[in-house]
Amino acid sequence: MKSPVVTGIKLARKPNQLSALYIKGSIDHSLVKIFGDIGGQTEVDLLKFDEQRRRIILRVPKEFYVKLRAAITCIGDFQGVPCNFQVKKVSPLLLTLVETHLDFASATVV
């Protein structure tokens, strides 16, 4: 079973290019850097990317969840811009990650 993870990205300033492809590549690179070629072969799906709010929804097999958390915690820069990833929600069910009107109203963009 795969667990969806909602993650926010805080950046010191806007990078040259903020796209789902670059973010996914950054996560994959961090996994390989920390766990090596074999250990870093974690199946991570990027389900949604919201550029305005700088949020992503990732899906990972639950047995690799800890590796994903470690990898995104160790990402300190994105395209040379200091950053950090913040996990907002985690759930075994994608439907539970649907945002309510209260979540939407309190969302902030850095």
Rosetta blueprint (number, residue, H / E / L):
1 M L
2 K E
3 S E
4 P E
5 V E
6 V E
7 T E
8 G E
9 I E
10 K E
11 L E
12 A L
13 R L
14 K L
15 P L
16 N L
17 Q L
18 L L
19 S L
20 A H
21 L H
22 Y H
23 I H
24 K H
25 G H
26 S H
27 I H
28 D H
29 H H
30 S H
31 L H
32 V H
33 K H
34 I H
35 F H
36 G H
37 D H
38 I H
39 G H
40 G L
41 Q L
42 T L
43 E L
44 V L
45 D E
46 L E
47 L E
48 K E
49 F E
50 D E
51 E L
52 Q L
53 R L
54 R L
55 R E
56 I E
57 I E
58 L E
59 R E
60 V E
61 P E
62 K H
63 E H
64 F H
65 Y H
66 V H
67 K H
68 L H
69 R H
70 A H
71 A H
72 I H
73 T H
74 C L
75 I L
76 G L
77 D E
78 F E
79 Q L
80 G L
81 V E
82 P E
83 C E
84 N E
85 F E
86 Q E
87 V E
88 K E
89 K E
90 V E
91 S L
92 P L
93 L L
94 L H
95 L H
96 T H
97 L H
98 V L
99 E L
100 T L
101 H H
102 L H
103 D H
104 F H
105 A H
106 S H
107 A L
108 T L
109 V L
110 V L
